[in-house]
Amino acid sequence: MKKLAPVFFICLALAGVVILLFGCDMKSSDSAISPQSGQGGSMARFAITGNTLYIVSKKSLEVYNISDGASPVKTESKNMEIGIETIFPYQNHLFIGANDGMYIYNNSKPENPVLLTKYSHVQSCDPVVVQGNYAYVTLRASSLCRPGATPSSLDVIDISKPSEPVLVNSQVMDSPYGLGVSNNMLFVCEGEKGFRIMDITNPKLPFGKQYFKDLPSYDVIVRNNQLIITGAKGLFQYQFDDQNNMELLSKIPVL
């Protein structure tokens, strides 16, 4: 695993660059994304909505006005507890994953997000994605993320009232890392153990539809009907359809 870590971060950085360069010029039908927003994966530590850039460090949320891209201006720095890991913007909210929970910020005033609540869970690594009234969180058990014998899981959280999130489902997973969502499909990366497509026609009850054991994956970016998947073998771009068929479009191998 120590040999794979650099590969993972290289791939994740490449994916972030791809979306931030090209995502800003593309309009999306997903109401979660502003037409002028870049889009990262669920394990990203930065996000853009409109003219605002958000960066999470291990214990803070930094907010920048980037209306002048050459001269970004910091507008806020929100102190948070240690262990902050990921950020995912959705509509008027920011969902921030931490070692011990998920923070939900009201983002109706982009340059000054307001903390609504913190949903607490067991110690773990926890990327998060959101669609509609539900947040999907992977909790990975490992020596670094979740010590002990508690199994890894995929949790579904009802956020119809963002200030009062409620766990509605939890199921055991093998080794979940990043994830992505599109309509009735949830994509879950399982590290060296592969890549899963799950059906969320009933958003509270995901169930497995396809499992690609030969596709090691750490994070996924979903854009329209395309996936950018990063993993131990490199960066892969796929096209998918409503029947869960996946067609490889391109790849950048990492040896």
C-alpha positions as CSV (number, residue, x, y, z in Angstrom):
1,M,0.0,0.0,0.0
2,K,2.8,2.4,0.7
3,K,4.0,2.1,-2.9
4,L,0.5,2.9,-4.3
5,A,0.0,6.1,-2.3
6,P,2.0,8.4,-4.6
7,V,0.2,7.0,-7.6
8,F,-3.1,7.8,-6.0
9,F,-2.2,11.4,-5.2
10,I,-0.8,11.9,-8.7
11,C,-4.0,10.5,-10.3
12,L,-6.2,12.6,-8.0
13,A,-4.4,15.7,-8.9
14,L,-4.6,15.0,-12.6
15,A,-8.4,14.5,-12.3
16,G,-8.8,17.8,-10.4
17,V,-6.8,19.7,-13.0
18,V,-8.9,18.2,-15.9
19,I,-12.2,19.2,-14.4
20,L,-11.1,22.6,-13.2
21,L,-9.7,23.4,-16.7
22,F,-12.6,22.2,-18.7
23,G,-15.5,22.1,-16.3
24,C,-15.7,25.9,-16.1
25,D,-16.7,26.1,-19.8
26,M,-19.4,23.5,-19.7
27,K,-23.0,23.8,-18.6
28,S,-24.5,21.0,-16.6
29,S,-28.0,19.8,-16.2
30,D,-27.3,18.9,-12.5
31,S,-28.6,21.7,-10.3
32,A,-25.9,20.8,-7.8
33,I,-23.3,22.5,-10.0
34,S,-23.2,26.2,-10.9
35,P,-22.6,26.7,-14.7
36,Q,-19.3,28.4,-13.9
37,S,-18.1,25.8,-11.3
38,G,-15.3,23.4,-11.5
39,Q,-16.0,19.9,-10.3
40,G,-13.7,17.6,-8.3
41,G,-14.1,14.1,-6.9
42,S,-15.5,13.1,-3.5
43,M,-12.0,13.1,-2.0
44,A,-11.2,16.6,-3.1
45,R,-9.9,19.1,-0.6
46,F,-11.0,22.1,-2.7
47,A,-14.1,23.2,-4.6
48,I,-15.4,26.1,-6.7
49,T,-18.9,27.5,-6.9
50,G,-19.3,30.5,-9.1
51,N,-16.6,33.0,-8.1
52,T,-15.8,31.4,-4.8
53,L,-13.0,28.9,-4.0
54,Y,-13.2,26.7,-0.9
55,I,-10.2,24.9,0.5
56,V,-10.2,22.6,3.5
57,S,-7.1,22.0,5.6
58,K,-6.9,19.5,8.4
59,K,-8.7,22.0,10.8
60,S,-10.1,24.9,8.8
61,L,-12.3,26.0,5.9
62,E,-10.7,28.7,3.8
63,V,-12.8,30.9,1.5
64,Y,-11.5,32.9,-1.4
65,N,-13.2,35.3,-3.9
66,I,-11.8,34.5,-7.3
67,S,-13.8,36.9,-9.5
68,D,-10.3,38.1,-10.5
69,G,-8.6,34.8,-11.1
70,A,-5.1,36.4,-11.1
71,S,-5.6,37.9,-7.6
72,P,-7.8,35.7,-5.3
73,V,-8.9,37.4,-2.1
74,K,-9.4,35.5,1.1
75,T,-12.8,36.4,2.6
76,E,-13.2,33.9,5.5
77,S,-11.3,31.4,7.5
78,K,-13.5,29.0,9.5
79,N,-11.8,27.2,12.3
80,M,-12.9,23.6,12.6
81,E,-11.9,20.6,14.7
82,I,-8.9,18.6,13.5
83,G,-9.3,15.8,11.0
84,I,-11.0,17.6,8.1
85,E,-10.7,15.6,4.9
86,T,-13.0,16.4,2.0
87,I,-15.5,19.0,0.7
88,F,-18.5,18.6,-1.6
89,P,-20.7,21.5,-2.7
90,Y,-24.4,20.9,-3.4
91,Q,-26.9,23.6,-4.3
92,N,-26.8,26.0,-1.3
93,H,-24.8,23.8,1.0
94,L,-21.2,22.6,1.6
95,F,-20.7,19.0,2.9
96,I,-17.4,18.6,4.6
97,G,-16.1,15.2,5.6
98,A,-14.0,14.7,8.7
99,N,-12.5,11.8,10.6
100,D,-15.4,11.8,13.1
101,G,-18.3,13.2,11.2
102,M,-19.8,15.4,8.4
103,Y,-20.2,19.1,8.7
104,I,-23.0,20.8,6.8
105,Y,-22.7,24.6,6.0
106,N,-25.4,26.8,4.6
107,N,-23.8,28.4,1.5
108,S,-26.5,30.9,0.5
109,K,-23.9,33.6,1.0
110,P,-20.9,32.0,-0.7
111,E,-18.3,34.2,0.7
112,N,-19.4,33.5,4.3
113,P,-20.7,29.9,4.8
114,V,-22.6,29.3,8.1
115,L,-22.3,26.1,10.0
116,L,-25.7,24.4,10.4
117,T,-24.7,21.2,12.2
118,K,-22.2,18.3,12.5
119,Y,-23.3,14.8,11.9
120,S,-21.1,12.5,14.0
121,H,-20.0,9.0,13.2
122,V,-17.3,6.5,14.3
123,Q,-13.6,7.4,13.5
124,S,-13.0,6.7,9.8
125,C,-12.1,8.2,6.4
126,D,-15.3,9.5,5.0
127,P,-15.7,11.1,1.5
128,V,-19.3,12.3,0.8
129,V,-21.5,13.0,-2.2
130,V,-25.1,14.4,-2.2
131,Q,-28.1,14.1,-4.5
132,G,-31.6,15.3,-3.7
133,N,-32.4,14.7,-0.1
134,Y,-29.7,12.2,0.6
135,A,-26.0,12.2,1.4
136,Y,-23.9,9.1,0.7
137,V,-20.9,8.5,2.8
138,T,-18.2,5.8,2.7
139,L,-16.6,4.9,6.1
140,R,-13.4,3.0,5.5
141,A,-11.9,0.8,8.2
142,S,-8.0,0.7,8.2
143,S,-5.1,1.2,10.5
144,L,-5.1,5.0,9.6
145,C,-8.8,5.6,9.2
146,R,-10.7,3.4,11.6
147,P,-8.7,1.3,14.1
148,G,-10.3,-1.8,15.5
149,A,-12.6,-4.4,14.1
150,T,-15.6,-2.3,13.0
151,P,-16.3,-3.1,9.3
152,S,-16.2,-0.5,6.5
153,S,-19.6,0.7,5.4
154,L,-21.7,2.9,3.0
155,D,-24.1,5.1,5.0
156,V,-27.1,6.9,3.6
157,I,-28.1,10.1,5.5
158,D,-31.4,11.9,5.0
159,I,-30.6,15.6,4.7
160,S,-34.1,16.8,3.7
161,K,-33.7,19.1,6.8
162,P,-30.0,20.0,6.5
163,S,-29.8,21.1,10.1
164,E,-31.0,17.7,11.3
165,P,-29.4,14.9,9.3
166,V,-30.7,11.4,10.0
167,L,-29.0,8.0,9.2
168,V,-31.5,5.9,7.2
169,N,-29.3,3.0,6.0
170,S,-25.9,1.5,6.5
171,Q,-24.4,-1.5,4.7
172,V,-21.0,-3.3,4.9
173,M,-18.5,-2.6,2.1
174,D,-15.2,-4.2,1.3
175,S,-12.8,-1.2,1.2
176,P,-14.6,2.0,0.1
177,Y,-12.8,5.1,-0.9
178,G,-14.3,7.8,-3.1
179,L,-17.8,7.8,-4.7
180,G,-20.0,9.6,-7.2
181,V,-23.7,9.8,-8.0
182,S,-25.8,10.4,-11.1
183,N,-29.5,10.0,-11.2
184,N,-30.3,6.4,-10.2
185,M,-26.7,5.3,-10.1
186,L,-24.1,5.4,-7.3
187,F,-20.5,4.7,-8.1
188,V,-18.3,3.4,-5.3
189,C,-14.5,3.0,-5.5
190,E,-13.2,0.0,-3.6
191,G,-9.5,0.6,-3.8
192,E,-7.5,-2.5,-4.9
193,K,-10.7,-4.5,-4.8
194,G,-12.4,-2.8,-7.8
195,F,-15.2,-0.5,-8.8
196,R,-19.0,-0.8,-8.0
197,I,-22.1,0.5,-9.7
198,M,-25.1,0.6,-7.3
199,D,-28.7,1.2,-8.1
200,I,-30.4,4.0,-6.0
201,T,-33.8,4.0,-7.7
202,N,-34.8,3.9,-4.1
203,P,-32.3,6.4,-2.8
204,K,-32.4,5.1,0.8
205,L,-31.6,1.5,-0.3
206,P,-28.6,1.2,-2.6
207,F,-27.9,-2.3,-4.0
208,G,-25.2,-3.6,-6.2
209,K,-25.7,-4.0,-9.9
210,Q,-22.2,-4.4,-11.4
211,Y,-18.8,-5.0,-9.8
212,F,-15.6,-4.5,-11.8
213,K,-12.9,-6.4,-9.9
214,D,-10.2,-5.6,-12.5
215,L,-10.6,-1.8,-12.1
216,P,-8.7,-0.7,-9.0
217,S,-10.2,2.7,-8.1
218,Y,-9.7,5.4,-5.4
219,D,-11.9,8.2,-6.6
220,V,-14.4,9.1,-9.4
221,I,-15.7,12.3,-11.0
222,V,-19.1,12.1,-12.6
223,R,-19.9,14.6,-15.4
224,N,-23.0,14.1,-17.5
225,N,-22.6,10.5,-18.8
226,Q,-18.9,10.3,-18.3
227,L,-16.7,9.0,-15.5
228,I,-13.1,9.9,-14.7
229,I,-11.7,7.2,-12.4
230,T,-8.4,7.3,-10.7
231,G,-6.6,4.3,-9.3
232,A,-3.4,2.3,-9.0
233,K,-3.3,1.7,-12.8
234,G,-3.7,5.4,-13.7
235,L,-6.5,7.7,-14.8
236,F,-9.4,6.3,-16.9
237,Q,-12.3,8.0,-18.7
238,Y,-15.4,6.0,-19.3
239,Q,-18.8,6.7,-20.9
240,F,-21.9,5.0,-19.3
241,D,-25.6,4.6,-20.1
242,D,-28.8,3.9,-18.2
243,Q,-28.2,0.1,-18.6
244,N,-24.9,0.4,-16.6
245,N,-22.8,-0.3,-19.7
246,M,-19.4,1.3,-19.5
247,E,-17.2,2.1,-22.5
248,L,-13.5,3.0,-22.1
249,L,-12.8,6.3,-23.9
250,S,-9.2,7.0,-22.8
251,K,-6.6,6.3,-20.2
252,I,-3.4,7.7,-18.8
253,P,-1.5,4.6,-17.4
254,V,0.7,4.9,-14.4
255,L,3.4,2.2,-14.2
